[in-house]
Amino acid sequence: MGRDLDEVDRSVLYLLQGDARNTTAQEIGDTAGVSASTVRNRIDQLEADGTIEGYHPEIDYEAANLPLQMTFVISASPANLPDISEQIRGIQGVIDVREMLTGRRNVHVDVVGTSTADITRMTDAIHDLGVEIESSEMMRRRHVQPFNHFFLQGTDRRDAHGGGDVDDADS
């Protein structure tokens, strides 16, 4: 079970979700009503206890010459999920693997590629693991926003993190 978050922790998390790279401890502190050193201490604590696991860039894969973004929905034996997930993450082009809690369609895999041949290589590698791809969808656009539970009381949500949603691909 995770730790209980107070309003300062929630403020820090909310603002970091919006733009961790360009949001300073001073800006977070000004918004949350605490000092920059308090914010830095809270970030250190949140990192140490595993609440903040890392800082990841939002990549426009199309701009990086990876125009095909697909999601595969896979059926795998629940007993084998950790092993299957690890093997799938080892396939070149796989960027995200999510294990679902229940249901037959229990592994969702996001991939990026340069061509249909590249995507076919990934589907073949997934099939070689002995699992079934139930469906596949091509992604048009992804919208990301901070989790609203971290909403800052008395602050306009858009003002709190500097804007609307983030588009990964704009095709």
PyMOL commands that set and color helices and strands:
alter all, ss='L'
color gray80, all
select helices_A, chain A and resi 7-19+25-32+36-48+78-89+116-127+148-150+157-161
alter helices_A, ss='H'
color red, helices_A
select strands_A, chain A and resi 68-75+94-99+107-113+132-138+143-144+166-167
alter strands_A, ss='S'
color yellow, strands_A
deselect
rebuild
show_as cartoon
